[in-house]
Amino acid sequence: MKTALAAIILALAALPAAGQNVKITPIGSHPGELCANDRAIVFEDPTGVRLLYDPAHNVTGGDDPRLGTIHAVLLSHMHGDHVGNLKLKAPGAGTCANSERVPAPNSTTAEVVAAKQAAMVMTRAIGGFVRTKVQGIVGGKPIGFCPQTNSVTTVPVKTICNSQTDLGGVFIAKAADAAQGVEITIVYASHVNDAPPALLSQEQQERLKVDGGVLEFGPATGFVVKFTNGLTAYLTGDTGVHSEMKTVVNEYHKANLAVLNLGLNAGAYFSGAHAMNDLVRPVSVIITHPNEPVTEGGKLRPLSRTEAVIKQLKPAAHLAISERTMEFDGKGKCVAGC
């Protein structure tokens, strides 16, 4: 009898954290709104692991009090509105259509990594760039790859580190007292990945200017994040529609939540509904990266491009309202804050 009871207890312990939710908090330019330049989002696993996705132009710096503890920073690509060549002057500064920002010479991504002593989860090419910027902030201290035990990195890490991952690579971040870790996979995005000239050296800028060129840092990416309660979130990054949304994200990872970046550049305003409805097929979609003021007084503006996309979506759609925390269960359903 005791043996059977012990076996049941062990089996239950191995299951995802039932009844516990992942907390998702967008960090935007104007509290209570979804605005044109909004991108950054904080994810908190039930075990306490906290991730920041694409710091962008949405933080005031590494000491932005809205961030709290950050164990790992995820960066999808090198465009200025993601790596953060500018930072928010103050929450609510400027308008929802055009937030007031000031230069961030080291990038907001590097500022947050340095301030939070965080792990960098991004391709090695992107990580090499960010690492150099971080070293400039922390006085040149060397930054190595994140330590792993059985392919798992315990967070918080003792020192800033790079994940040593590339396209298709997996990084697992686990709280010291947790039975499971949060599994982060880098996935393909159909987009370009050139760096903003303002973050490059003057020498590099001049070299590129001669030929009208840009400096690319490998492939642009998205992420699939598997949380310990069973929630599997697809963070699209900036991307056009592509076949791996079905074969990799849906059929292999079985994502039940998608964070969909809108925008004209990669075409998601045109292809996003098809990608979600027919390829990814999540239970819920969080809408972000709109490049237009989406809300007024926290309510969806009628006749906006974003409204048009939402009307086409079959999954439940939720706006990434700044500083409003949403909670999702393991099946991809929003159970609070939406």
SULGI-V966671 format. One record per residue. N is the residue number from 0. RES is the residue in three letters. SS is DSSP state (H for helix, E for strand, C for the rest). OMEGA is omega in whole degrees, 0 to 359 (999 if undefined). NEAR is the number of other ideal C-beta (glycine too) atoms within 12 Angstrom. Layout:
# SULGI-V966671
n->N res->RES ss->SS omega->OMEGA near->NEAR
n->N res->RES ss->SS omega->OMEGA near->NEAR
This chain:
# SULGI-V966671
n->0 res->MET ss->C omega->180 near->7
n->1 res->LYS ss->H omega->180 near->8
n->2 res->THR ss->H omega->179 near->9
n->3 res->ALA ss->H omega->180 near->10
n->4 res->LEU ss->H omega->179 near->11
n->5 res->ALA ss->H omega->180 near->12
n->6 res->ALA ss->H omega->179 near->13
n->7 res->ILE ss->H omega->180 near->14
n->8 res->ILE ss->H omega->179 near->13
n->9 res->LEU ss->H omega->180 near->13
n->10 res->ALA ss->H omega->179 near->11
n->11 res->LEU ss->H omega->181 near->14
n->12 res->ALA ss->H omega->182 near->16
n->13 res->ALA ss->H omega->181 near->14
n->14 res->LEU ss->C omega->175 near->18
n->15 res->PRO ss->C omega->184 near->28
n->16 res->ALA ss->C omega->184 near->27
n->17 res->ALA ss->C omega->176 near->16
n->18 res->GLY ss->C omega->178 near->14
n->19 res->GLN ss->C omega->187 near->25
n->20 res->ASN ss->C omega->170 near->32
n->21 res->VAL ss->E omega->179 near->46
n->22 res->LYS ss->E omega->183 near->31
n->23 res->ILE ss->E omega->184 near->43
n->24 res->THR ss->E omega->174 near->34
n->25 res->PRO ss->E omega->176 near->45
n->26 res->ILE ss->C omega->185 near->44
n->27 res->GLY ss->C omega->185 near->45
n->28 res->SER ss->C omega->184 near->46
n->29 res->HIS ss->C omega->181 near->35
n->30 res->PRO ss->C omega->176 near->27
n->31 res->GLY ss->C omega->181 near->24
n->32 res->GLU ss->C omega->166 near->35
n->33 res->LEU ss->C omega->189 near->46
n->34 res->CYS ss->C omega->189 near->47
n->35 res->ALA ss->C omega->186 near->36
n->36 res->ASN ss->C omega->185 near->45
n->37 res->ASP ss->C omega->178 near->50
n->38 res->ARG ss->C omega->192 near->52
n->39 res->ALA ss->C omega->179 near->49
n->40 res->ILE ss->E omega->175 near->51
n->41 res->VAL ss->E omega->177 near->42
n->42 res->PHE ss->E omega->177 near->48
n->43 res->GLU ss->E omega->178 near->36
n->44 res->ASP ss->C omega->176 near->41
n->45 res->PRO ss->C omega->179 near->29
n->46 res->THR ss->C omega->180 near->30
n->47 res->GLY ss->C omega->178 near->30
n->48 res->VAL ss->C omega->183 near->44
n->49 res->ARG ss->E omega->183 near->35
n->50 res->LEU ss->E omega->172 near->49
n->51 res->LEU ss->E omega->182 near->48
n->52 res->TYR ss->E omega->176 near->48
n->53 res->ASP ss->C omega->181 near->51
n->54 res->PRO ss->C omega->170 near->52
n->55 res->ALA ss->C omega->179 near->51
n->56 res->HIS ss->C omega->192 near->43
n->57 res->ASN ss->C omega->179 near->49
n->58 res->VAL ss->C omega->179 near->49
n->59 res->THR ss->C omega->181 near->32
n->60 res->GLY ss->C omega->180 near->34
n->61 res->GLY ss->C omega->182 near->33
n->62 res->ASP ss->C omega->179 near->17
n->63 res->ASP ss->C omega->186 near->33
n->64 res->PRO ss->C omega->180 near->15
n->65 res->ARG ss->C omega->185 near->32
n->66 res->LEU ss->C omega->187 near->35
n->67 res->GLY ss->C omega->178 near->25
n->68 res->THR ss->C omega->175 near->23
n->69 res->ILE ss->C omega->180 near->43
n->70 res->HIS ss->C omega->182 near->44
n->71 res->ALA ss->E omega->178 near->49
n->72 res->VAL ss->E omega->179 near->54
n->73 res->LEU ss->E omega->178 near->51
n->74 res->LEU ss->C omega->186 near->57
n->75 res->SER ss->C omega->180 near->49
n->76 res->HIS ss->C omega->195 near->49
n->77 res->MET ss->C omega->178 near->44
n->78 res->HIS ss->C omega->187 near->39
n->79 res->GLY ss->H omega->181 near->31
n->80 res->ASP ss->H omega->175 near->40
n->81 res->HIS ss->H omega->177 near->52
n->82 res->VAL ss->H omega->175 near->45
n->83 res->GLY ss->H omega->174 near->47
n->84 res->ASN ss->C omega->174 near->31
n->85 res->LEU ss->E omega->175 near->38
n->86 res->LYS ss->E omega->183 near->39
n->87 res->LEU ss->E omega->179 near->40
n->88 res->LYS ss->C omega->176 near->23
n->89 res->ALA ss->C omega->176 near->21
n->90 res->PRO ss->C omega->181 near->30
n->91 res->GLY ss->C omega->181 near->21
n->92 res->ALA ss->C omega->183 near->24
n->93 res->GLY ss->E omega->180 near->24
n->94 res->THR ss->C omega->177 near->18
n->95 res->CYS ss->C omega->178 near->33
n->96 res->ALA ss->C omega->184 near->23
n->97 res->ASN ss->C omega->182 near->20
n->98 res->SER ss->E omega->181 near->34
n->99 res->GLU ss->C omega->184 near->22
n->100 res->ARG ss->E omega->179 near->30
n->101 res->VAL ss->E omega->182 near->20
n->102 res->PRO ss->E omega->173 near->20
n->103 res->ALA ss->C omega->190 near->34
n->104 res->PRO ss->C omega->179 near->21
n->105 res->ASN ss->C omega->184 near->32
n->106 res->SER ss->C omega->177 near->46
n->107 res->THR ss->H omega->178 near->49
n->108 res->THR ss->H omega->180 near->56
n->109 res->ALA ss->H omega->179 near->40
n->110 res->GLU ss->H omega->181 near->38
n->111 res->VAL ss->H omega->178 near->50
n->112 res->VAL ss->H omega->182 near->49
n->113 res->ALA ss->H omega->183 near->33
n->114 res->ALA ss->H omega->185 near->29
n->115 res->LYS ss->H omega->183 near->37
n->116 res->GLN ss->C omega->190 near->27
n->117 res->ALA ss->C omega->170 near->44
n->118 res->ALA ss->E omega->177 near->48
n->119 res->MET ss->E omega->180 near->50
n->120 res->VAL ss->E omega->184 near->49
n->121 res->MET ss->C omega->179 near->52
n->122 res->THR ss->E omega->182 near->38
n->123 res->ARG ss->H omega->179 near->26
n->124 res->ALA ss->H omega->178 near->28
n->125 res->ILE ss->H omega->181 near->45
n->126 res->GLY ss->H omega->178 near->41
n->127 res->GLY ss->H omega->178 near->25
n->128 res->PHE ss->H omega->182 near->39
n->129 res->VAL ss->H omega->179 near->45
n->130 res->ARG ss->H omega->180 near->37
n->131 res->THR ss->H omega->178 near->31
n->132 res->LYS ss->H omega->179 near->37
n->133 res->VAL ss->H omega->179 near->38
n->134 res->GLN ss->H omega->177 near->23
n->135 res->GLY ss->H omega->179 near->22
n->136 res->ILE ss->H omega->187 near->29
n->137 res->VAL ss->C omega->174 near->23
n->138 res->GLY ss->C omega->174 near->10
n->139 res->GLY ss->C omega->180 near->12
n->140 res->LYS ss->C omega->181 near->17
n->141 res->PRO ss->C omega->179 near->15
n->142 res->ILE ss->C omega->182 near->33
n->143 res->GLY ss->E omega->177 near->20
n->144 res->PHE ss->E omega->183 near->24
n->145 res->CYS ss->C omega->178 near->38
n->146 res->PRO ss->C omega->181 near->21
n->147 res->GLN ss->C omega->170 near->23
n->148 res->THR ss->E omega->185 near->12
n->149 res->ASN ss->C omega->177 near->10
n->150 res->SER ss->C omega->182 near->19
n->151 res->VAL ss->E omega->175 near->26
n->152 res->THR ss->E omega->178 near->37
n->153 res->THR ss->E omega->178 near->28
n->154 res->VAL ss->E omega->2 near->40
n->155 res->PRO ss->C omega->177 near->24
n->156 res->VAL ss->C omega->182 near->34
n->157 res->LYS ss->C omega->177 near->15
n->158 res->THR ss->C omega->178 near->24
n->159 res->ILE ss->C omega->182 near->38
n->160 res->CYS ss->E omega->178 near->36
n->161 res->ASN ss->E omega->191 near->38
n->162 res->SER ss->C omega->182 near->44
n->163 res->GLN ss->C omega->179 near->26
n->164 res->THR ss->E omega->174 near->37
n->165 res->ASP ss->C omega->182 near->25
n->166 res->LEU ss->C omega->183 near->27
n->167 res->GLY ss->C omega->182 near->21
n->168 res->GLY ss->C omega->183 near->27
n->169 res->VAL ss->E omega->175 near->27
n->170 res->PHE ss->E omega->180 near->43
n->171 res->ILE ss->E omega->179 near->35
n->172 res->ALA ss->E omega->185 near->46
n->173 res->LYS ss->E omega->173 near->33
n->174 res->ALA ss->E omega->187 near->28
n->175 res->ALA ss->C omega->184 near->19
n->176 res->ASP ss->C omega->183 near->12
n->177 res->ALA ss->C omega->178 near->26
n->178 res->ALA ss->C omega->182 near->18
n->179 res->GLN ss->C omega->175 near->27
n->180 res->GLY ss->C omega->175 near->33
n->181 res->VAL ss->E omega->186 near->44
n->182 res->GLU ss->E omega->184 near->33
n->183 res->ILE ss->E omega->179 near->46
n->184 res->THR ss->E omega->176 near->33
n->185 res->ILE ss->E omega->183 near->40
n->186 res->VAL ss->E omega->185 near->41
n->187 res->TYR ss->E omega->168 near->33
n->188 res->ALA ss->C omega->180 near->42
n->189 res->SER ss->E omega->186 near->28
n->190 res->HIS ss->C omega->176 near->31
n->191 res->VAL ss->C omega->188 near->25
n->192 res->ASN ss->C omega->180 near->34
n->193 res->ASP ss->E omega->183 near->27
n->194 res->ALA ss->C omega->176 near->37
n->195 res->PRO ss->C omega->183 near->32
n->196 res->PRO ss->H omega->184 near->23
n->197 res->ALA ss->H omega->180 near->21
n->198 res->LEU ss->H omega->180 near->34
n->199 res->LEU ss->C omega->176 near->29
n->200 res->SER ss->C omega->179 near->18
n->201 res->GLN ss->H omega->179 near->12
n->202 res->GLU ss->H omega->180 near->12
n->203 res->GLN ss->H omega->178 near->21
n->204 res->GLN ss->H omega->181 near->18
n->205 res->GLU ss->H omega->180 near->13
n->206 res->ARG ss->H omega->180 near->16
n->207 res->LEU ss->H omega->183 near->20
n->208 res->LYS ss->H omega->182 near->15
n->209 res->VAL ss->H omega->183 near->10
n->210 res->ASP ss->H omega->181 near->9
n->211 res->GLY ss->C omega->185 near->8
n->212 res->GLY ss->C omega->174 near->16
n->213 res->VAL ss->C omega->180 near->21
n->214 res->LEU ss->C omega->182 near->25
n->215 res->GLU ss->E omega->182 near->21
n->216 res->PHE ss->C omega->179 near->32
n->217 res->GLY ss->C omega->185 near->29
n->218 res->PRO ss->C omega->166 near->31
n->219 res->ALA ss->C omega->186 near->39
n->220 res->THR ss->E omega->165 near->44
n->221 res->GLY ss->E omega->180 near->50
n->222 res->PHE ss->E omega->164 near->51
n->223 res->VAL ss->E omega->183 near->41
n->224 res->VAL ss->E omega->179 near->46
n->225 res->LYS ss->E omega->182 near->37
n->226 res->PHE ss->C omega->188 near->43
n->227 res->THR ss->C omega->177 near->34
n->228 res->ASN ss->C omega->180 near->36
n->229 res->GLY ss->C omega->178 near->32
n->230 res->LEU ss->C omega->177 near->44
n->231 res->THR ss->E omega->187 near->38
n->232 res->ALA ss->E omega->175 near->45
n->233 res->TYR ss->E omega->177 near->49
n->234 res->LEU ss->E omega->194 near->48
n->235 res->THR ss->C omega->195 near->52
n->236 res->GLY ss->C omega->174 near->49
n->237 res->ASP ss->C omega->184 near->39
n->238 res->THR ss->C omega->166 near->42
n->239 res->GLY ss->E omega->180 near->31
n->240 res->VAL ss->C omega->178 near->29
n->241 res->HIS ss->C omega->189 near->28
n->242 res->SER ss->C omega->182 near->18
n->243 res->GLU ss->H omega->173 near->32
n->244 res->MET ss->H omega->179 near->38
n->245 res->LYS ss->H omega->188 near->23
n->246 res->THR ss->H omega->184 near->16
n->247 res->VAL ss->H omega->187 near->26
n->248 res->VAL ss->H omega->182 near->41
n->249 res->ASN ss->H omega->189 near->27
n->250 res->GLU ss->H omega->181 near->15
n->251 res->TYR ss->H omega->185 near->19
n->252 res->HIS ss->C omega->180 near->34
n->253 res->LYS ss->C omega->180 near->26
n->254 res->ALA ss->C omega->178 near->42
n->255 res->ASN ss->C omega->173 near->34
n->256 res->LEU ss->E omega->175 near->48
n->257 res->ALA ss->E omega->170 near->50
n->258 res->VAL ss->E omega->190 near->52
n->259 res->LEU ss->E omega->173 near->50
n->260 res->ASN ss->E omega->175 near->50
n->261 res->LEU ss->C omega->180 near->45
n->262 res->GLY ss->C omega->182 near->34
n->263 res->LEU ss->C omega->188 near->21
n->264 res->ASN ss->C omega->180 near->24
n->265 res->ALA ss->C omega->172 near->33
n->266 res->GLY ss->C omega->186 near->24
n->267 res->ALA ss->H omega->175 near->41
n->268 res->TYR ss->H omega->180 near->31
n->269 res->PHE ss->H omega->187 near->19
n->270 res->SER ss->H omega->187 near->28
n->271 res->GLY ss->H omega->181 near->42
n->272 res->ALA ss->H omega->178 near->31
n->273 res->HIS ss->H omega->181 near->24
n->274 res->ALA ss->H omega->182 near->42
n->275 res->MET ss->H omega->186 near->40
n->276 res->ASN ss->H omega->190 near->25
n->277 res->ASP ss->H omega->183 near->20
n->278 res->LEU ss->H omega->182 near->31
n->279 res->VAL ss->H omega->175 near->47
n->280 res->ARG ss->C omega->178 near->28
n->281 res->PRO ss->C omega->174 near->40
n->282 res->VAL ss->C omega->183 near->32
n->283 res->SER ss->E omega->177 near->37
n->284 res->VAL ss->E omega->171 near->44
n->285 res->ILE ss->E omega->183 near->46
n->286 res->ILE ss->E omega->178 near->47
n->287 res->THR ss->E omega->176 near->49
n->288 res->HIS ss->C omega->189 near->50
n->289 res->PRO ss->C omega->184 near->42
n->290 res->ASN ss->C omega->173 near->30
n->291 res->GLU ss->C omega->174 near->32
n->292 res->PRO ss->C omega->188 near->32
n->293 res->VAL ss->C omega->185 near->43
n->294 res->THR ss->E omega->172 near->34
n->295 res->GLU ss->E omega->187 near->22
n->296 res->GLY ss->C omega->180 near->15
n->297 res->GLY ss->C omega->182 near->21
n->298 res->LYS ss->E omega->180 near->16
n->299 res->LEU ss->E omega->178 near->27
n->300 res->ARG ss->C omega->178 near->25
n->301 res->PRO ss->C omega->176 near->14
n->302 res->LEU ss->C omega->175 near->12
n->303 res->SER ss->C omega->176 near->28
n->304 res->ARG ss->H omega->181 near->28
n->305 res->THR ss->H omega->178 near->40
n->306 res->GLU ss->H omega->181 near->25
n->307 res->ALA ss->H omega->178 near->23
n->308 res->VAL ss->H omega->182 near->37
n->309 res->ILE ss->H omega->180 near->31
n->310 res->LYS ss->H omega->181 near->18
n->311 res->GLN ss->H omega->186 near->25
n->312 res->LEU ss->C omega->173 near->32
n->313 res->LYS ss->C omega->176 near->22
n->314 res->PRO ss->C omega->175 near->32
n->315 res->ALA ss->E omega->183 near->25
n->316 res->ALA ss->E omega->180 near->35
n->317 res->HIS ss->E omega->179 near->38
n->318 res->LEU ss->E omega->179 near->43
n->319 res->ALA ss->C omega->182 near->48
n->320 res->ILE ss->C omega->185 near->36
n->321 res->SER ss->C omega->175 near->39
n->322 res->GLU ss->C omega->173 near->32
n->323 res->ARG ss->C omega->183 near->31
n->324 res->THR ss->E omega->174 near->27
n->325 res->MET ss->E omega->177 near->38
n->326 res->GLU ss->E omega->182 near->30
n->327 res->PHE ss->E omega->177 near->41
n->328 res->ASP ss->C omega->184 near->30
n->329 res->GLY ss->C omega->180 near->29
n->330 res->LYS ss->C omega->178 near->25
n->331 res->GLY ss->C omega->182 near->36
n->332 res->LYS ss->C omega->175 near->25
n->333 res->CYS ss->E omega->184 near->31
n->334 res->VAL ss->E omega->177 near->25
n->335 res->ALA ss->E omega->171 near->17
n->336 res->GLY ss->C omega->182 near->21
n->337 res->CYS ss->C omega->999 near->25
